[in-house]
């Protein structure tokens, strides 16, 4: 379709993005030129019906209509001709001039108006896709409150440096990527993760530019360059994806957009030569019908049908925290038969949590956990913090401990309520406790003992399963995935137990990274296309080998942005099924568009060859089909709903 010539250079931007931005910037001019074309065509039509008006006057208005309606079309046609190619713009210009040459300037003006209107509406519609992604940038404020000593002052965001402290008051948008150093608040991160529920932020938590602070005040240390925030990288990733084409789109661009145009020109020349040489038609009728044939045979709807669909689907995903790094990956999502998943950090949280408390010697589970949490509250060890979280999750009050002391190689001890308690390895309490602990350890847990002179109990900790993992696997099967496979470096017992709990079909355990890639290659050879879901760092070989690599929870992670084909900005596994379903929807719409567009072209061409289709009617059919396929593609801007299993 027509694209205004690029007039400004955006440094560092992909060429596809520069063209799109130029086209969107030209939209007001396109609207004015289209309106001018309509008015002058209408005036010329009216004047032509008045016998007293000189014959040259309607032609004058039609000439203005040709210029205004064909302004951008002629530029695009000339650009193609300079590259020794034909395209639909060239076909439209020739058809309009041909109509004028046989004394039918009105039909040529109508053609220019409808083609200009189609391009204008198409640009407006495609602008919706562009705005859906780039509206995210507007969520990042231009100014921030910089903390300098005991004072604060408002500064431009671009003046901030890594290490600066900024204060975000209740209800403000967060201006930077960083870490909370003071304050607590709930932050709405829907712009980044697609999650509508605000995330609770405390000191040490990561926050992202463009997200909305809730009711608390936060002091944030800047951790990323201002021009390289997660929000900016999201937009950049989507923009760069426009340079990558789906295979079907690449086919239409190369075959339909170029070779087909040559075929139309040859067919038009034959439609002129054969009637004049062999059928004894007059020149005016022959040329008029040939121009009508050229118009209806133009592949406009076919050429636009795929990018309209692909970009709409990608904008949909971006709005909801699912980034496809190109149309080819969206296409791949529609073909997936097997989904392979890493365990740690994917099906599980990647953080230890309390899963079992075994009380001994007449004590209760809550007493055991309360004492352990009181001692461990003074430690920074990950297992210690897991015990503290476990107590808080159960609503257990944590007493104040004192005289904390680490016991090298064993654990720690502290005074709690005037008594000395130890927390650490079961070996502290002898062989009987070690034997009891080994029963819990056989399930893949890490076990710690709690007590004073006597053991009070045992606490088992292990990597906790994500709450949505089981539902996510059910939904993957609901969208047509044939097999779910767990790939993990963990031991077989732990992997098999998790698989049985979640409904995974197949398990491969104790794997090295290269082993995961090998298994994926085997699955693709025997079953079909594979999607690999991992953290985007340790699973890089597997993500690269799979037909579709999906990285989870990559907000702020550079490595993940580079390693996978699809990026899930949050840790929500349910979005995997949503991504695959979006790919299937896009594929269905592309097939619908191509079938409809091709059917319209065939019908109109047959009518032009064997009937006497009027040029304006051919234009209406041609441009109408183009607008319909664009509108059908834009349906993908709506949120994808995944059926529940």
Backbone torsions as a table, in degrees:
resi	resn	phi	psi	omega
1	UNK	NA	172.6	-176.2
2	UNK	-68.6	135.5	174.2
3	UNK	-132.1	124.4	178.0
4	UNK	-58.6	145.2	-179.1
5	UNK	-63.0	141.1	179.7
6	UNK	-66.3	131.1	-178.0
7	UNK	-119.7	-13.3	178.1
8	UNK	-129.7	151.0	-176.8
9	UNK	-108.2	123.4	178.6
10	UNK	-103.1	105.9	-174.1
11	UNK	-59.8	133.6	174.6
12	UNK	78.3	1.0	-178.2
13	UNK	-95.9	146.1	175.7
14	UNK	-59.9	148.3	-176.6
15	UNK	-61.5	-36.1	178.9
16	UNK	-62.0	-38.8	178.5
17	UNK	-67.5	-40.8	179.8
18	UNK	-60.7	-42.8	179.2
19	UNK	-62.5	-42.4	-179.0
20	UNK	-65.6	-43.6	179.7
21	UNK	-63.8	-39.1	177.0
22	UNK	-62.4	-42.6	-178.4
23	UNK	-65.8	-42.4	178.9
24	UNK	-66.0	-37.5	178.4
25	UNK	-65.1	-29.6	-178.8
26	UNK	-84.3	-3.4	-174.8
27	UNK	-56.4	-44.3	178.2
28	UNK	-58.5	-40.3	177.7
29	UNK	-66.2	-39.8	178.0
30	UNK	-60.6	-40.1	179.4
31	UNK	-64.5	-44.1	-179.4
32	UNK	-64.9	-42.1	-179.9
33	UNK	-66.7	-39.1	178.3
34	UNK	-64.2	-41.5	178.3
35	UNK	-64.4	-40.5	177.8
36	UNK	-62.3	-43.0	178.8
37	UNK	-60.1	-43.0	-179.8
38	UNK	-63.7	-47.1	-176.8
39	UNK	-64.6	-45.6	-178.3
40	UNK	-69.0	-33.6	175.3
41	UNK	-64.5	-44.6	179.9
42	UNK	-64.1	-42.4	179.4
43	UNK	-65.1	-43.7	178.4
44	UNK	-61.0	-38.6	178.8
45	UNK	-62.4	-47.1	-179.1
46	UNK	-64.5	-46.4	-178.7
47	UNK	-63.5	-34.6	-179.5
48	UNK	-67.3	-20.2	-179.8
49	UNK	-89.8	-4.5	179.6
50	UNK	-100.4	116.5	-173.1
51	UNK	-65.8	-27.7	-176.5
52	UNK	-79.7	-10.6	-178.4
53	UNK	-81.4	132.9	178.3
54	UNK	-55.9	145.7	-175.2
55	UNK	-63.4	-28.6	-177.2
56	UNK	-73.0	-22.4	-174.1
57	UNK	-67.4	-48.2	175.7
58	UNK	-58.7	-38.5	179.2
59	UNK	-61.1	-34.3	178.8
60	UNK	-62.4	-46.8	179.9
61	UNK	-67.8	-38.0	177.1
62	UNK	-63.2	-35.8	178.3
63	UNK	-62.7	-41.8	176.3
64	UNK	-63.3	-39.4	178.1
65	UNK	-62.0	-42.6	178.8
66	UNK	-60.0	-45.8	-176.6
67	UNK	-67.3	-48.1	-177.4
68	UNK	-68.7	-44.2	-179.2
69	UNK	-71.3	-29.2	-176.5
70	UNK	-103.5	12.7	-174.4
71	UNK	-57.1	-57.8	-178.5
72	UNK	-76.3	-31.8	178.9
73	UNK	-62.2	-43.6	-179.8
74	UNK	-65.0	-38.7	178.2
75	UNK	-62.2	-45.6	-179.5
76	UNK	-66.0	-38.9	179.0
77	UNK	-64.0	-41.8	179.5
78	UNK	-64.6	-40.9	177.2
79	UNK	-59.5	-39.4	179.3
80	UNK	-68.5	-42.6	-179.1
81	UNK	-63.9	-36.4	177.9
82	UNK	-63.3	-25.3	176.1
83	UNK	-94.8	11.4	178.6
84	UNK	60.0	43.6	177.9
85	UNK	-132.5	156.3	171.5
86	UNK	-107.2	151.0	170.9
87	UNK	-146.0	-175.8	-175.3
88	UNK	-64.9	-29.4	178.9
89	UNK	-64.2	-42.3	177.1
90	UNK	-61.6	-42.3	-179.6
91	UNK	-61.8	-41.3	-178.6
92	UNK	-67.2	-41.5	179.6
93	UNK	-63.0	-46.6	-179.6
94	UNK	-62.1	-41.6	-179.3
95	UNK	-63.3	-43.0	-179.7
96	UNK	-66.0	-44.4	178.5
97	UNK	-65.9	-35.9	177.0
98	UNK	-63.4	-39.9	177.5
99	UNK	-62.6	-41.9	178.5
100	UNK	-66.0	-35.3	-177.8
101	UNK	-65.6	-27.8	179.3
102	UNK	-98.2	16.9	175.8
103	UNK	83.7	21.0	179.4
104	UNK	-121.7	61.4	-177.7
105	UNK	-64.9	-27.5	-179.2
106	UNK	-62.9	-45.5	179.1
107	UNK	-62.5	-39.0	177.8
108	UNK	-64.6	-39.6	178.5
109	UNK	-66.9	-39.7	177.5
110	UNK	-62.8	-41.7	177.0
111	UNK	-58.8	-46.1	-179.6
112	UNK	-63.1	-40.0	179.9
113	UNK	-64.5	-49.5	-176.4
114	UNK	-66.2	-37.2	178.0
115	UNK	-68.1	-41.0	177.4
116	UNK	-65.0	-41.9	178.3
117	UNK	-62.5	-42.6	179.1
118	UNK	-60.2	-45.5	179.6
119	UNK	-64.2	-39.5	180.0
120	UNK	-65.2	-46.6	179.5
121	UNK	-65.8	-36.6	178.5
122	UNK	-64.9	-43.2	178.3
123	UNK	-62.3	-40.9	177.9
124	UNK	-62.9	-44.6	-178.5
125	UNK	-65.3	-44.1	179.9
126	UNK	-67.5	-27.2	175.9
127	UNK	-62.6	-28.9	176.7
128	UNK	-62.2	-42.3	177.5
129	UNK	-62.2	-44.9	178.9
130	UNK	-60.8	-47.8	-176.9
131	UNK	-66.6	-31.0	-179.2
132	UNK	-60.2	-33.5	179.4
133	UNK	-88.1	-47.7	-172.2
134	UNK	-77.8	-11.8	173.5
135	UNK	-64.9	-20.4	176.9
136	UNK	-59.4	-38.2	-177.7
137	UNK	-62.5	-30.4	-179.2
138	UNK	-67.3	-15.5	-177.9
139	UNK	-78.7	-16.4	178.0
140	UNK	-86.7	122.3	-177.4
141	UNK	-67.8	157.6	179.3
142	UNK	-84.7	-21.4	-178.1
143	UNK	-124.3	157.5	178.5
144	UNK	-138.7	158.7	176.6
145	UNK	-95.5	104.7	-177.2
146	UNK	-86.0	133.8	177.7
147	UNK	-94.4	119.7	178.4
148	UNK	-125.3	102.3	-176.4
149	UNK	65.0	-124.1	179.4
150	UNK	-95.7	3.6	-176.6
151	UNK	-115.7	164.9	174.8
152	UNK	-129.5	153.2	174.2
153	UNK	-151.7	150.9	-179.6
154	UNK	-82.0	129.3	180.0
155	UNK	-135.6	160.6	174.1
156	UNK	-68.6	138.6	-176.5
157	UNK	-58.5	-37.5	-176.5
158	UNK	-66.5	-12.8	178.6
159	UNK	-86.6	-7.8	-178.0
160	UNK	-73.9	152.3	178.4
161	UNK	-126.4	162.0	176.5
162	UNK	-60.1	132.9	-178.6
163	UNK	100.9	-17.6	177.1
164	UNK	-66.1	152.2	175.9
165	UNK	-106.3	131.0	176.6
166	UNK	-124.2	150.2	179.1
167	UNK	-110.0	130.0	178.4
168	UNK	-115.2	115.6	-177.5
169	UNK	-83.2	165.5	-179.7
170	UNK	-55.0	134.5	176.4
171	UNK	84.6	-3.1	-179.9
172	UNK	-90.8	154.3	171.5
173	UNK	-79.5	140.5	179.9
174	UNK	-76.0	128.6	-172.4
175	UNK	-89.4	-11.5	-170.9
176	UNK	-139.5	163.6	164.6
177	UNK	-87.5	130.6	-179.4
178	UNK	-173.1	-166.2	179.5
179	UNK	-119.2	139.6	176.4
180	UNK	-71.9	127.7	176.9
181	UNK	-108.5	-25.5	176.5
182	UNK	-146.9	145.0	174.4
183	UNK	98.5	162.3	176.9
184	UNK	-135.8	141.6	-179.9
185	UNK	-166.3	161.9	171.6
186	UNK	-96.8	130.0	-176.3
187	UNK	-117.0	128.2	176.5
188	UNK	-81.1	110.8	-175.9
189	UNK	-107.0	23.5	-176.5
190	UNK	-58.5	-31.9	-178.9
191	UNK	-65.4	-26.2	-178.0
192	UNK	-100.8	-50.9	-172.0
193	UNK	-97.6	-17.0	-174.9
194	UNK	81.1	0.1	-178.2
195	UNK	-86.6	125.5	-177.5
196	UNK	-77.4	-20.6	-176.5
197	UNK	-85.0	124.8	179.9
198	UNK	-58.5	146.8	-179.0
199	UNK	-102.0	130.7	-179.8
200	UNK	-72.0	128.5	-178.6
201	UNK	-116.3	132.0	176.7
202	UNK	-131.5	172.0	178.6
203	UNK	-51.5	132.5	-177.4
204	UNK	97.3	-13.2	-178.7
205	UNK	-80.9	146.3	177.9
206	UNK	-84.1	141.7	175.3
207	UNK	-130.6	160.1	-172.5
208	UNK	-129.2	144.4	177.8
209	UNK	-58.9	141.5	177.5
210	UNK	91.5	-8.2	177.6
211	UNK	-87.9	160.3	-170.9
212	UNK	-105.9	120.6	177.4
213	UNK	-72.2	147.7	-179.3
214	UNK	-91.8	-126.4	-170.4
215	UNK	-89.9	-13.0	-178.4
216	UNK	-99.3	167.3	176.2
217	UNK	-100.2	137.9	-178.1
218	UNK	-124.6	135.5	169.0
219	UNK	-102.7	124.8	-169.7
220	UNK	-124.3	133.5	174.0
221	UNK	-90.5	127.7	-179.6
222	UNK	-68.3	127.1	-177.8
223	UNK	-119.3	-10.0	-179.5
224	UNK	-130.4	147.1	174.6
225	UNK	-55.6	144.7	-174.0
226	UNK	-61.1	-33.7	179.7
227	UNK	-83.8	2.2	-175.9
228	UNK	-129.1	38.9	177.4
229	UNK	-73.1	163.1	177.4
230	UNK	-57.0	-41.2	-179.3
231	UNK	-61.8	-44.9	179.3
232	UNK	-65.0	-36.7	179.5
233	UNK	-68.8	-34.0	176.3
234	UNK	-59.7	-50.3	-178.7
235	UNK	-63.3	-41.0	179.6
236	UNK	-63.5	-40.8	179.5
237	UNK	-61.7	-43.9	179.7
238	UNK	-66.8	-40.1	179.4
239	UNK	-62.6	-44.9	-179.4
240	UNK	-66.1	-28.6	179.1
241	UNK	-63.7	-22.3	179.4
242	UNK	-67.3	-19.4	177.6
243	UNK	-77.5	-19.7	-178.9
244	UNK	-97.6	130.9	-175.6
245	UNK	-110.1	144.8	170.5
246	UNK	-64.3	153.5	-178.3
247	UNK	-58.8	-41.1	-179.8
248	UNK	-64.6	-39.4	179.1
249	UNK	-67.5	-40.0	178.8
250	UNK	-62.4	-36.0	177.8
251	UNK	-63.9	-44.9	-179.3
252	UNK	-66.2	-37.7	-180.0
253	UNK	-64.5	-43.1	-175.4
254	UNK	-80.2	-46.8	-172.6
255	UNK	-88.8	-55.7	-176.7
256	UNK	-72.8	-47.3	-174.8
257	UNK	-67.4	-23.7	-176.5
258	UNK	-115.2	-64.3	-175.5
259	UNK	-64.2	-38.0	179.5
260	UNK	-62.2	-37.4	179.8
261	UNK	-62.3	-39.0	175.1
262	UNK	-61.9	-40.5	-179.8
263	UNK	-63.2	-38.7	179.2
264	UNK	-64.9	-42.3	178.9
265	UNK	-61.5	-45.3	179.3
266	UNK	-62.8	-42.7	179.4
267	UNK	-63.1	-38.2	179.3
268	UNK	-66.5	-42.3	177.9
269	UNK	-62.7	-39.2	176.6
270	UNK	-66.0	-36.6	179.3
271	UNK	-67.0	-20.7	174.9
272	UNK	-87.7	-44.7	-173.2
273	UNK	-70.9	-45.9	-174.1
274	UNK	-62.8	-50.2	179.2
275	UNK	-62.4	-36.9	-178.9
276	UNK	-70.3	-37.9	-174.9
277	UNK	-86.6	-33.9	-170.9
278	UNK	-119.7	-20.8	-175.7
279	UNK	-108.3	-3.7	175.7
280	UNK	61.0	36.1	175.7
281	UNK	-80.7	156.5	174.6
282	UNK	-78.5	157.7	-173.4
283	UNK	-61.9	-43.0	-175.3
284	UNK	-63.2	-46.4	179.8
285	UNK	-64.5	-42.8	-178.8
286	UNK	-61.4	-48.0	-177.9
287	UNK	-65.4	-39.2	-179.3
288	UNK	-62.1	-47.1	-179.4
289	UNK	-67.0	-34.6	177.7
290	UNK	-65.3	-38.8	177.8
291	UNK	-66.9	-39.6	176.5
292	UNK	-61.5	-41.6	178.0
293	UNK	-62.3	-41.9	179.7
294	UNK	-61.1	-41.5	-178.6
295	UNK	-65.4	-51.4	-173.6
296	UNK	-70.5	-24.2	-179.2
297	UNK	-84.5	-9.5	-177.8
298	UNK	-63.3	138.1	-171.4
299	UNK	-90.0	33.0	-173.8
300	UNK	-55.2	-52.2	-176.3
301	UNK	-63.3	-37.4	178.7
302	UNK	-64.6	-42.8	-176.5
303	UNK	-66.9	-38.6	-174.9
304	UNK	-88.0	-14.2	-171.4
305	UNK	-62.0	-37.4	-175.8
306	UNK	-82.1	-49.6	179.5
307	UNK	-61.1	-34.5	178.0
308	UNK	-60.9	-39.1	-179.2
309	UNK	-74.5	-47.6	-175.8
310	UNK	-63.1	-46.3	-178.4
311	UNK	-67.4	-34.9	177.2
312	UNK	-65.2	-43.3	179.3
313	UNK	-64.3	-41.3	179.7
314	UNK	-66.2	-36.8	177.1
315	UNK	-66.9	-39.0	176.2
316	UNK	-57.8	-51.6	-179.6
317	UNK	-60.3	-43.3	-178.2
318	UNK	-61.4	-39.0	178.7
319	UNK	-63.5	-26.9	-174.5
320	UNK	-110.7	23.0	172.9
321	UNK	80.3	17.9	177.9
322	UNK	-122.7	112.6	-177.0
323	UNK	-107.1	117.5	171.0
324	UNK	-90.8	130.2	-176.7
325	UNK	-88.1	22.4	175.9
326	UNK	158.2	158.2	-179.2
327	UNK	-62.2	-31.1	-179.6
328	UNK	-64.4	-31.4	179.6
329	UNK	-77.3	-33.4	173.2
330	UNK	-62.5	-41.7	177.4
331	UNK	-64.0	-40.9	179.2
332	UNK	-62.2	-35.6	-178.9
333	UNK	-61.0	-26.8	-178.3
334	UNK	-79.1	-9.7	-174.4
335	UNK	-108.3	-2.7	-170.2
336	UNK	-65.7	129.5	176.6
337	UNK	-110.8	-25.5	-178.7
338	UNK	-128.9	137.1	173.5
339	UNK	-117.4	122.8	175.6
340	UNK	-106.9	142.2	-176.3
341	UNK	-130.3	139.9	167.0
342	UNK	-74.9	158.6	179.5
343	UNK	-90.7	-63.9	-172.4
344	UNK	-70.9	122.9	179.6
345	UNK	86.5	-7.3	179.9
346	UNK	-115.4	-71.0	173.4
347	UNK	-75.7	-25.7	177.5
348	UNK	-114.4	169.7	-176.1
349	UNK	-78.2	-17.9	-176.0
350	UNK	81.6	5.0	178.8
351	UNK	-123.9	139.1	178.4
352	UNK	-68.6	149.3	176.8
353	UNK	-145.8	157.7	179.4
354	UNK	-75.2	121.3	178.7
355	UNK	-116.1	-22.8	-179.3
356	UNK	-140.7	134.9	170.3
357	UNK	-126.5	120.9	180.0
358	UNK	-113.5	108.8	-177.7
359	UNK	-82.3	147.3	-179.2
360	UNK	-131.0	161.2	171.7
361	UNK	53.9	39.7	172.4
362	UNK	82.4	4.4	179.0
363	UNK	-90.0	157.7	178.9
364	UNK	-91.6	163.3	178.1
365	UNK	-61.0	-41.1	-179.6
366	UNK	-64.2	-37.5	178.0
367	UNK	-63.8	-43.6	-180.0
368	UNK	-60.5	-47.0	-177.0
369	UNK	-69.8	-34.9	179.9
370	UNK	-64.9	-44.2	179.6
371	UNK	-66.0	-44.5	-179.9
372	UNK	-61.2	-42.7	-178.9
373	UNK	-66.3	-37.1	179.5
374	UNK	-62.0	-43.0	179.2
375	UNK	-70.3	-47.2	-174.8
376	UNK	-72.4	-15.9	179.7
377	UNK	-63.4	-18.6	179.8
378	UNK	-94.9	2.6	-178.4
379	UNK	-110.9	151.2	177.0
380	UNK	-98.8	1.2	-177.7
381	UNK	-63.6	139.8	-179.2
382	UNK	-55.2	-39.8	178.7
383	UNK	-68.3	-35.8	177.5
384	UNK	-62.7	-44.7	179.3
385	UNK	-66.2	-30.9	176.7
386	UNK	-65.7	-38.9	177.1
387	UNK	-63.6	-42.1	179.3
388	UNK	-63.4	-44.1	178.0
389	UNK	-61.6	-40.3	179.7
390	UNK	-61.0	-40.1	178.1
391	UNK	-66.6	-43.8	179.5
392	UNK	-63.5	-39.3	179.9
393	UNK	-62.4	-29.3	178.9
394	UNK	-89.3	0.8	179.1
395	UNK	75.3	24.6	-178.1
396	UNK	-87.5	130.4	177.0
397	UNK	-70.8	135.2	-177.5
398	UNK	-103.2	118.3	-177.9
399	UNK	-73.7	161.3	178.1
400	UNK	-80.7	128.3	178.8
401	UNK	-107.9	160.1	179.3
402	UNK	-144.7	171.8	177.7
403	UNK	52.7	43.7	179.9
404	UNK	-67.2	138.7	179.4
405	UNK	-147.8	130.9	177.4
406	UNK	-79.0	137.0	176.1
407	UNK	-103.9	102.1	-171.2
408	UNK	-54.0	125.4	176.8
409	UNK	76.7	-1.6	-176.3
410	UNK	-124.1	-52.4	-176.6
411	UNK	167.9	-131.2	-179.2
412	UNK	-153.9	161.4	175.6
413	UNK	-140.2	158.4	179.4
414	UNK	-163.6	162.9	175.8
415	UNK	-87.2	126.4	177.0
416	UNK	-130.9	119.2	-178.9
417	UNK	55.0	38.8	175.5
418	UNK	82.0	3.0	-179.5
419	UNK	-122.8	149.4	-179.6
420	UNK	-90.4	129.0	178.8
421	UNK	-125.0	152.0	176.5
422	UNK	-119.1	145.4	173.5
423	UNK	-133.4	125.2	179.8
424	UNK	171.9	-149.1	-175.0
425	UNK	-68.0	140.6	-179.0
426	UNK	-57.9	-22.3	-178.5
427	UNK	-58.9	-18.6	179.0
428	UNK	-59.9	-25.7	-173.0
429	UNK	-114.6	17.5	170.8
430	UNK	93.7	178.5	-171.0
431	UNK	-64.8	-37.2	-177.4
432	UNK	-62.6	-42.2	179.3
433	UNK	-71.0	-36.0	176.4
434	UNK	-61.0	-41.7	179.2
435	UNK	-64.8	-41.3	178.5
436	UNK	-65.2	-37.5	179.8
437	UNK	-68.4	-34.2	-177.4
438	UNK	-64.2	-28.4	176.6
439	UNK	-63.7	-41.9	178.2
440	UNK	-72.0	-36.7	-178.5
441	UNK	-67.7	-25.1	-179.6
442	UNK	-65.4	-18.8	176.5
443	UNK	-88.8	8.8	177.0
444	UNK	90.4	13.6	-178.7
445	UNK	-93.4	157.6	166.7
446	UNK	-96.3	129.9	-173.2
447	UNK	-116.9	133.9	173.6
448	UNK	-122.0	149.3	178.9
449	UNK	-103.0	151.0	-178.8
450	UNK	-132.1	136.3	176.5
451	UNK	174.9	-179.9	171.1
452	UNK	-107.6	-113.7	173.9
453	UNK	-70.9	-26.5	178.5
454	UNK	-117.0	152.1	178.3
455	UNK	-70.7	134.3	175.7
456	UNK	-92.8	-27.3	-179.4
457	UNK	169.2	179.7	179.6
458	UNK	-122.9	143.7	178.1
459	UNK	-123.0	125.2	178.1
460	UNK	-100.8	130.0	179.9
461	UNK	-121.5	143.5	175.8
462	UNK	-157.2	165.4	176.6
463	UNK	-59.6	125.9	-173.7
464	UNK	-88.8	142.7	-179.6
465	UNK	-75.1	138.4	175.7
466	UNK	-62.9	138.9	-177.5
467	UNK	-58.7	-31.6	-174.4
468	UNK	-94.0	2.6	-173.6
469	UNK	-61.0	-45.1	-177.3
470	UNK	-64.8	-44.8	178.6
471	UNK	-65.0	-36.0	179.5
472	UNK	-62.1	-41.4	179.2
473	UNK	-67.7	-39.0	176.5
474	UNK	-61.3	-41.3	-178.1
475	UNK	-71.0	-33.2	175.9
476	UNK	-60.5	-41.9	177.7
477	UNK	-68.2	-32.3	179.8
478	UNK	-67.7	-27.4	179.6
479	UNK	-93.2	8.9	170.7
480	UNK	106.6	7.0	176.7
481	UNK	-71.5	128.4	-174.0
482	UNK	-82.1	-32.2	-175.3
483	UNK	-145.8	135.2	175.9
484	UNK	-110.1	125.3	-174.1
485	UNK	-124.6	131.4	177.1
486	UNK	-97.0	125.3	176.6
487	UNK	-117.5	119.1	-175.7
488	UNK	-147.5	152.8	173.1
489	UNK	-86.7	-3.8	-179.8
490	UNK	-73.1	171.9	-177.5
491	UNK	-74.4	160.6	-173.5
492	UNK	-61.3	-39.3	-175.4
493	UNK	-63.4	-48.2	-179.4
494	UNK	-62.8	-42.2	-178.5
495	UNK	-65.3	-43.8	-179.6
496	UNK	-64.7	-39.2	179.4
497	UNK	-65.1	-41.7	178.5
498	UNK	-66.3	-41.5	-179.6
499	UNK	-61.7	-42.8	178.9
500	UNK	-64.8	-36.5	-179.8
501	UNK	-67.1	-35.8	-172.5
502	UNK	-100.6	-13.8	-178.5
503	UNK	89.0	28.2	176.9
504	UNK	-76.4	140.8	-174.2
505	UNK	-80.9	-32.3	-170.6
506	UNK	-147.3	143.5	-176.1
507	UNK	-128.8	134.1	169.8
508	UNK	-128.6	119.1	-173.3
509	UNK	-120.5	171.4	180.0
510	UNK	54.0	47.3	-176.0
511	UNK	-101.6	146.3	166.6
512	UNK	-89.9	163.0	-179.0
513	UNK	-53.1	-40.2	-179.9
514	UNK	-69.2	-26.3	177.0
515	UNK	-67.4	-39.0	178.7
516	UNK	-62.5	-42.9	179.4
517	UNK	-63.4	-39.6	179.8
518	UNK	-63.9	-44.4	-179.2
519	UNK	-64.3	-39.3	178.3
520	UNK	-62.9	-41.8	177.7
521	UNK	-60.7	-41.1	178.9
522	UNK	-65.5	-41.3	179.5
523	UNK	-64.5	-39.4	-179.9
524	UNK	-67.8	-30.4	179.4
525	UNK	-76.9	-30.9	-173.9
526	UNK	-102.8	-32.4	-175.5
527	UNK	-109.8	-49.7	-177.8
528	UNK	149.6	-171.5	-176.7
529	UNK	-55.3	138.3	-175.7
530	UNK	-116.4	138.2	168.4
531	UNK	-106.5	132.2	177.7
532	UNK	-109.7	129.5	178.8
533	UNK	-112.8	121.6	179.8
534	UNK	-150.9	-166.8	-176.2
535	UNK	-92.2	-0.9	175.9
536	UNK	81.2	0.9	-179.2
537	UNK	-120.5	-70.6	-179.2
538	UNK	-69.6	-21.6	-175.8
539	UNK	-100.7	21.7	-175.7
540	UNK	-56.4	-44.2	178.6
541	UNK	-60.4	-41.1	-179.5
542	UNK	-68.9	-41.0	179.2
543	UNK	-62.0	-36.8	-179.2
544	UNK	-73.7	-37.5	-177.5
545	UNK	-70.6	-36.5	-175.6
546	UNK	-65.5	152.2	175.2
547	UNK	-58.9	-33.1	179.0
548	UNK	-140.1	114.7	176.7
549	UNK	-96.1	127.2	-176.8
550	UNK	-121.2	119.5	178.8
551	UNK	-102.0	132.9	-177.4
552	UNK	-98.4	146.4	170.4
553	UNK	54.7	48.3	-170.7
554	UNK	-95.0	8.9	-179.2
555	UNK	-54.7	117.3	177.6
556	UNK	87.6	1.0	-175.6
557	UNK	-104.9	110.2	-177.3
558	UNK	-63.8	-42.9	-174.9
559	UNK	-61.4	-43.9	-178.8
560	UNK	-64.9	-35.9	178.8
561	UNK	-63.3	-22.4	-177.8
562	UNK	-96.9	-21.0	-168.0
563	UNK	-97.1	-23.5	-171.8
564	UNK	-111.9	166.0	178.0
565	UNK	-90.7	-30.2	179.1
566	UNK	-127.9	134.2	-178.2
567	UNK	-114.9	123.1	173.4
568	UNK	-98.3	115.4	-172.3
569	UNK	-72.2	-17.2	177.0
570	UNK	-116.7	179.1	177.9
571	UNK	-91.6	17.5	-175.2
572	UNK	-81.7	106.6	179.7
573	UNK	-65.1	-23.7	-179.8
574	UNK	-60.8	-23.1	-178.4
575	UNK	-72.7	-15.5	177.9
576	UNK	-65.6	-48.5	177.5
577	UNK	-61.8	-35.6	178.4
578	UNK	-63.6	-40.2	179.6
579	UNK	-65.8	-44.2	179.4
580	UNK	-65.5	-39.7	178.8
581	UNK	-65.9	-36.4	177.5
582	UNK	-63.1	-41.3	176.5
583	UNK	-61.2	-41.4	179.0
584	UNK	-66.4	-41.2	177.4
585	UNK	-61.2	-44.2	-179.4
586	UNK	-62.1	-40.6	179.8
587	UNK	-63.3	-43.1	179.1
588	UNK	-61.6	-43.1	-178.4
589	UNK	-66.8	-39.5	177.8
590	UNK	-60.4	-44.8	178.6
591	UNK	-62.2	-43.0	177.6
592	UNK	-58.8	-47.2	-176.7
593	UNK	-64.0	-46.2	-178.7
594	UNK	-64.4	-43.0	179.9
595	UNK	-62.2	-45.9	-178.8
596	UNK	-65.3	-47.6	-177.3
597	UNK	-62.8	-43.7	-180.0
598	UNK	-65.9	-39.2	178.8
599	UNK	-62.7	-40.7	178.4
600	UNK	-64.8	-43.7	-179.8
601	UNK	-61.2	-46.5	-179.4
602	UNK	-60.3	-45.1	-179.5
603	UNK	-61.6	-46.0	-178.1
604	UNK	-68.8	-38.2	179.5
605	UNK	-65.3	-43.6	178.2
606	UNK	-61.1	-41.2	178.7
607	UNK	-63.7	-39.5	-179.4
608	UNK	-70.8	-34.5	-178.2
609	UNK	-75.7	-38.5	-172.4
610	UNK	-113.0	-3.5	178.8
611	UNK	-123.4	-151.1	-179.7
612	UNK	-139.3	62.1	-176.1
613	UNK	-70.8	132.1	179.4
614	UNK	-70.6	143.8	-179.3
615	UNK	-56.3	-45.8	178.8
616	UNK	-60.5	-37.9	178.8
617	UNK	-66.3	-39.2	176.3
618	UNK	-62.9	-39.1	178.6
619	UNK	-64.3	-44.1	179.8
620	UNK	-60.3	-44.8	179.1
621	UNK	-63.8	-42.1	-178.8
622	UNK	-65.7	-53.1	-177.4
623	UNK	-71.8	-33.8	177.7
624	UNK	-61.7	-41.4	179.0
625	UNK	-66.2	-35.5	178.2
626	UNK	-62.5	-46.5	-179.9
627	UNK	-65.3	-36.0	-178.7
628	UNK	-67.5	-40.3	179.9
629	UNK	-70.1	-34.0	175.3
630	UNK	-63.9	-46.1	179.4
631	UNK	-62.1	-39.2	178.8
632	UNK	-64.9	-40.5	177.3
633	UNK	-64.2	-36.1	-178.2
634	UNK	-69.7	-13.1	175.0
635	UNK	-60.5	-24.3	-178.3
636	UNK	-72.8	-4.9	173.6
637	UNK	-70.3	-17.6	178.1
638	UNK	-74.7	148.7	-177.7
639	UNK	-59.9	136.1	178.2
640	UNK	-80.4	128.2	177.8
641	UNK	-104.0	128.2	-178.9
642	UNK	-100.3	129.9	178.1
643	UNK	-64.3	141.5	176.6
644	UNK	-83.9	137.6	-178.0
645	UNK	-71.4	NA	NA
